[in-house]
Amino acid sequence: MRFTPQDEQFRAEVRDWLDANLTGEFADLRGAGGPGREHERYAERLAWNRHLAAAGWTALSWPAEWGGRGATLAQQVIFHEEYARAGAPARVAIVGEELLGPTLIAFGTPEQKARFLPPIKEIRELWCQGYSEPGAGSDLASVATKATLDGGQWVITGQKIWTSLAHVADWCFVLARTEPGSARGQGLSYLLVPMRQPGVTVRPIRQLTGTSEFNEVFFDGARADAAHVVGQPGDGWRVAKATLALERGAALLGQQVGFRRELEHLLQAARETGAAADPLLRDKLARAWIGLEAVRAYALDTLGGPGEAAEASVLKILWSRWHQALGELAMDVLGAPSLTGDDEWHRLFLFGRAETIYGGSDEIQRNIIAARALGLPRK
Ligand SMILES: Cc1cc2nc3c(=O)[nH]c(=O)nc-3n(C[C@H](O)[C@H](O)[C@H](O)COP(=O)(O)OP(=O)(O)OC[C@H]3O[C@@H](n4cnc5c(N)ncnc54)[C@H](O)[C@@H]3O)c2cc1C
C-alpha cells in the first residue's frame, strides 16, 4: 500500500483533529478501553464516540449515499493508525459500524438501511453479534436457535453465548434456524432483534481477567419485526459469512500501532528493570520487534487485495500469536509482581488467551490454510 500526497494531507487532518479534540473532558481518556478492558470509562468513551460521530469520524468506509465518509482503504488505514498513535480511547460501537453497517449496505432493503444505518453512524444504537451457541462455535452451521413467524413477527427461542457487549447493546443480529428440519447452512436467517424486551435475558460471563465483556444471551419467545430479516428468509448463512469476512478490515493496521506502543513500553520497562541486560531477554525482545515488522508488512501487503487463498487466516494467526507472545514476554521482563498484579501487562497476558480463539480459532485458521492455500483434502 502506497500513500499519495492527498493521503498525507488526510493524515494531517486526522492528526490535527485528534490533537484539538482529545482535550478538556476527553483529555484523560487516552489509552482507555479495548479488548479485555471494555469496562474502562465506558460512559465517557460513549460520549467521545458520539463526539467523533458529530464530526464525521464514524462510518468512514460507508458510501456517502448512506451517510458515510466514503473513505478509501488508504484513508481508513491512516485514520486507524493516527487514532491509535494518539492513544485515543477504544471506540464502543465497532460491531454496528464495522460489521452490521456494511452488511446492511450490501444486503439490506432500502427500508432497513433508512431505519438502521443513521443510528449506527450517530452511535445512538449499539449492536452485538449473536452467532455462537453452546453447540455451535467453530462449527457455526450447527446453529440451533429457532425463529418462527407469528403474525407480523419472528418469535425467537434459543441460546447464544460469548456475545460481546450484549449487556450494553440495544440490538443484536441473530443467526437463527427458520426452516424446521433444515440442517447446516440451509434454512438459517439473519434477524435484527431488539435486546431490550421481555423475552431476552443477558447474563454476563466473568472472564479470566476478572471483567465481563461477553455474555450468555437467552431468547425465550423474543420478538423481531417480520421485515427485519436481512437477505431472504432461509438465506442467512450467505449474509452471515459476508459479515464474518468484514472482521478483517483496515482497523487491523491501527491495532498494530497499539501493539507497537505496547512493545515500546515493554522495552522501556526492560531498560528500567535491568532485564534488557539479560542476553536471553534481549534476544526475545529483538524477536518481538522483528515479529511485529513481519505482521505489519504482511498486513500492508495483503489488505485490500483480492483476499486470495488464506491470507486472512495467515494474518489472524500472525497477529494473535505475536500479541499472545508479547504478554508472555512481559511476564518474563517484569517478573513475579506482574503475575499477581492488576496492571496492563497482567491483563494483556490473560486476555491474550482469547485472541487465538475469537474470530476463528488457530486450529480453524490452519484448517483453512491447509485446504485453500495448500490444497490438502479436508479430512
Ligand atoms: C473474547 C471473545 C469474544 C467473542 N465474541 C463473540 C461475539 O460477540 N459473538 C459471537 O457470536 N461469538 C463470539 N465469540 C465466540 C467465538 O467466535 C468462538 O469462541 C469461536 O468461534 C470458537 O468456538 P467455541 O468457543 O464454541 O469452541 P469450539 O468450536 O468448541 O472449539 C473448541 C476447541 O476445538 C478446536 N476445534 C474445533 N473444531 C475443530 C476442527 N474442525 N479442527 C481442529 N480443531 C477444532 C478449536 O480450535 C478449539 O481449540 C467470542 C469469543 C471470545 C473468546
The ligand as an SDF file (V2000), in Angstrom:
LIG
                    3D

 53 58  0  0  0  0  0  0  0  0999 V2000
  -13.2830  -12.6860   23.6350 C   0  0  0  0  0  0  0  0  0  0  0  0
  -14.2780  -13.3680   22.7800 C   0  0  0  0  0  0  0  0  0  0  0  0
  -15.3190  -12.6380   22.2270 C   0  0  0  0  0  0  0  0  0  0  0  0
  -16.2860  -13.2780   21.4380 C   0  0  0  0  0  0  0  0  0  0  0  0
  -17.3280  -12.5350   20.9470 N   0  0  0  0  0  0  0  0  0  0  0  0
  -18.3030  -13.1620   20.2270 C   0  0  0  0  0  0  0  0  0  0  0  0
  -19.4500  -12.4300   19.7900 C   0  0  0  0  0  0  0  0  0  0  0  0
  -19.5640  -11.2270   20.0250 O   0  0  0  0  0  0  0  0  0  0  0  0
  -20.4220  -13.0810   19.1170 N   0  0  0  0  0  0  0  0  0  0  0  0
  -20.3320  -14.4230   18.8200 C   0  0  0  0  0  0  0  0  0  0  0  0
  -21.2410  -14.9540   18.1830 O   0  0  0  0  0  0  0  0  0  0  0  0
  -19.2600  -15.1570   19.2460 N   0  0  0  0  0  0  0  0  0  0  0  0
  -18.2600  -14.5490   19.9510 C   0  0  0  0  0  0  0  0  0  0  0  0
  -17.1730  -15.2800   20.3840 N   0  0  0  0  0  0  0  0  0  0  0  0
  -17.1490  -16.7200   20.1460 C   0  0  0  0  0  0  0  0  0  0  0  0
  -16.0840  -17.2170   19.1930 C   0  0  0  0  0  0  0  0  0  0  0  0
  -16.4430  -16.9580   17.8710 O   0  0  0  0  0  0  0  0  0  0  0  0
  -15.9270  -18.7330   19.4560 C   0  0  0  0  0  0  0  0  0  0  0  0
  -15.3960  -18.8790   20.7550 O   0  0  0  0  0  0  0  0  0  0  0  0
  -15.0410  -19.4170   18.4730 C   0  0  0  0  0  0  0  0  0  0  0  0
  -15.6300  -19.4410   17.2050 O   0  0  0  0  0  0  0  0  0  0  0  0
  -14.7330  -20.8720   18.9040 C   0  0  0  0  0  0  0  0  0  0  0  0
  -15.9110  -21.5650   19.1740 O   0  0  0  0  0  0  0  0  0  0  0  0
  -16.1400  -22.3360   20.5550 P   0  0  0  0  0  0  0  0  0  0  0  0
  -15.7880  -21.4060   21.6800 O   0  0  0  0  0  0  0  0  0  0  0  0
  -17.5040  -22.9140   20.5400 O   0  0  0  0  0  0  0  0  0  0  0  0
  -15.0660  -23.5020   20.5910 O   0  0  0  0  0  0  0  0  0  0  0  0
  -15.1900  -24.9090   19.8680 P   0  0  0  0  0  0  0  0  0  0  0  0
  -15.6620  -24.7110   18.4700 O   0  0  0  0  0  0  0  0  0  0  0  0
  -15.9720  -25.8370   20.7390 O   0  0  0  0  0  0  0  0  0  0  0  0
  -13.6750  -25.3580   19.8200 O   0  0  0  0  0  0  0  0  0  0  0  0
  -13.0060  -25.9260   20.9420 C   0  0  0  0  0  0  0  0  0  0  0  0
  -11.5980  -26.3220   20.5010 C   0  0  0  0  0  0  0  0  0  0  0  0
  -11.6660  -27.3030   19.4750 O   0  0  0  0  0  0  0  0  0  0  0  0
  -10.9550  -26.8720   18.3220 C   0  0  0  0  0  0  0  0  0  0  0  0
  -11.6670  -27.2950   17.1060 N   0  0  0  0  0  0  0  0  0  0  0  0
  -12.9970  -27.1720   16.8520 C   0  0  0  0  0  0  0  0  0  0  0  0
  -13.2830  -27.6580   15.6400 N   0  0  0  0  0  0  0  0  0  0  0  0
  -12.1160  -28.0770   15.0910 C   0  0  0  0  0  0  0  0  0  0  0  0
  -11.7530  -28.6730   13.8480 C   0  0  0  0  0  0  0  0  0  0  0  0
  -12.6540  -28.9200   12.8990 N   0  0  0  0  0  0  0  0  0  0  0  0
  -10.4340  -28.9900   13.6260 N   0  0  0  0  0  0  0  0  0  0  0  0
   -9.4930  -28.7410   14.5760 C   0  0  0  0  0  0  0  0  0  0  0  0
   -9.7890  -28.1820   15.8090 N   0  0  0  0  0  0  0  0  0  0  0  0
  -11.0660  -27.8570   16.0420 C   0  0  0  0  0  0  0  0  0  0  0  0
  -10.9470  -25.3470   18.4120 C   0  0  0  0  0  0  0  0  0  0  0  0
   -9.8670  -24.7870   17.7030 O   0  0  0  0  0  0  0  0  0  0  0  0
  -10.8070  -25.1400   19.9140 C   0  0  0  0  0  0  0  0  0  0  0  0
   -9.4600  -25.2560   20.2970 O   0  0  0  0  0  0  0  0  0  0  0  0
  -16.1880  -14.6660   21.1790 C   0  0  0  0  0  0  0  0  0  0  0  0
  -15.1180  -15.4080   21.7370 C   0  0  0  0  0  0  0  0  0  0  0  0
  -14.1850  -14.7710   22.5240 C   0  0  0  0  0  0  0  0  0  0  0  0
  -13.0670  -15.5980   23.0970 C   0  0  0  0  0  0  0  0  0  0  0  0
  1  2  1  0
  2  3  1  0
  2 52  2  0
  3  4  2  0
  4  5  1  0
  4 50  1  0
  5  6  2  0
  6  7  1  0
  6 13  1  0
  7  8  2  0
  7  9  1  0
  9 10  1  0
 10 11  2  0
 10 12  1  0
 12 13  2  0
 13 14  1  0
 14 15  1  0
 14 50  1  0
 15 16  1  0
 16 17  1  0
 16 18  1  0
 18 19  1  0
 18 20  1  0
 20 21  1  0
 20 22  1  0
 22 23  1  0
 23 24  1  0
 24 25  2  0
 24 26  1  0
 24 27  1  0
 27 28  1  0
 28 29  2  0
 28 30  1  0
 28 31  1  0
 31 32  1  0
 32 33  1  0
 33 34  1  0
 33 48  1  0
 34 35  1  0
 35 36  1  0
 35 46  1  0
 36 37  1  0
 36 45  1  0
 37 38  2  0
 38 39  1  0
 39 40  1  0
 39 45  2  0
 40 41  1  0
 40 42  2  0
 42 43  1  0
 43 44  2  0
 44 45  1  0
 46 47  1  0
 46 48  1  0
 48 49  1  0
 50 51  2  0
 51 52  1  0
 52 53  1  0
M  END
$$$$
